[in-house]
Amino acid sequence: MKFTLIKKSTRNRARLGMIDTPRGRIQTPIFMPVGTVGSVKALTSDDLKHCGAQIILGNTYHLYLRPGCDVMSHMGGLHEFIRWDRPMLTDSGGFQFFSLAKLAKFTEDGVTFQSHIDGSRHFFSPEKSVEIQTILGSDIMMSLDWCMGYPATFDQAQTALEKTTAWAQKGYDFWQAQGAPNNLFGIVQGGMFKDLRTRSAEELMQIDFSGFAIGGLSVGEPTDLMYEMANHTLPLLPENKPRYIMGVGTPENLVELTQMGCDMFDCVMPSRNARNGKLFTSKGDMNIHNARFKFDTRPIDETCSCYTCQNYTRAYLRHLYKSRELLAYRLNTIHNLYYYLDLMAKMREAIQADEFDAFKRQFYENRAQGV
């Protein structure tokens, strides 16, 4: 993997970059649709390409449990299994252990947990997390981290930081020993404490990771605090490597964090909200089940070029959603992901033209109009 920094804004920290991998080029800043169990729900690989997806994300915890490493190995890895020929990132499982904390027990060596599927017991070490991701064959792997929720005490955040650093070194050493062609990113932790975030970044930068992520954000903290932690941490990370904020977020989050210098994002929000009838538009968010759309002949967004907006009316989409027709989930998801990926493309154009501040002002003015 090679990261090239193409341009930086002269007015803020927004940056334009390029990640070259054997499976293709990724233009940054970029949003990665989340395919938790090997699919972005309701969409095919062709749908994702038509939406503009350059890279997607898979979930190590879920794919380990089902269909399992034996299937993944037999099928030649996750790319072959799901018929996706572009880059893919897999997370380490750390967030799932946090979100399924009642089933997980953290130790010095890793995490013991019960499957949420059948109750069977399993163990993840930093080495095993890398081994599983190697079997999956992802282009970018994440090191196993200890993710904390909000609120957390200083001592709790410090413990998570120390374990994350130790696990990062173990996972990195295992990755190097295996000689795997994948790339491995480290994950900065430290809770909502700037000094711990600084310490975590400094310790991880002693390890020659391919890129760096900021974890432990968007875990229940106020948005302003999330921005504060990101704004503090992003400048600490190497300029010549990709910077990734995990699990974020809303369109506004993407704009603000791109301005701070983030290169990569992922979140289930566009696809999950699509299944719940919430659609993102250039003029704000809309709930397609609202009665006022019953006779509305307009597309979701008259400025959008996605397949859904080019072919279907709000009235029809409302009918599908109210009828619980499966097509509603596909058409809504196509639109939301297209909106997110098109937003990233527009931000790349604004950075290239060194007009990001003007873009941001127009973005908020448009979103304030309402649908």
Sequence and secondary structure as in RCSB ss.txt:
>XXXX:A:sequence
MKFTLIKKSTRNRARLGMIDTPRGRIQTPIFMPVGTVGSVKALTSDDLKHCGAQIILGNTYHLYLRPGCDVMSHM
GGLHEFIRWDRPMLTDSGGFQFFSLAKLAKFTEDGVTFQSHIDGSRHFFSPEKSVEIQTILGSDIMMSLDWCMGY
PATFDQAQTALEKTTAWAQKGYDFWQAQGAPNNLFGIVQGGMFKDLRTRSAEELMQIDFSGFAIGGLSVGEPTDL
MYEMANHTLPLLPENKPRYIMGVGTPENLVELTQMGCDMFDCVMPSRNARNGKLFTSKGDMNIHNARFKFDTRPI
DETCSCYTCQNYTRAYLRHLYKSRELLAYRLNTIHNLYYYLDLMAKMREAIQADEFDAFKRQFYENRAQGV
>XXXX:A:secstr
 EEEEEEE SSSS EEEEEEETTEEEEESEEE EETTSS TT  HHHHHHHT S EEE HHHHHHTT HHHHHHT
TSHHHHHT  S EEE  SHHHHHHTGGGEEE SS EEEE TTT  EEEE HHHHHHHHHHHT SEEE       S
S  HHHHHHHHHHHHHHHHHHHHHHHHHT SSEEEEEE  TT HHHHHHHHHHHTTS  SEEEE S SSS  HHH
HHHHHHHHGGGS TTS EEETTB  HHHHHHHHHTT  EEE SHHHHHHHTTEEEETTEEEETTSGGGTT  S S
 TT  SHHHHH  HHHHHHHHHTT HHHHHHHHHHHHHHHHHHHHHHHHHHHTT HHHHHHHHHHHHTT  
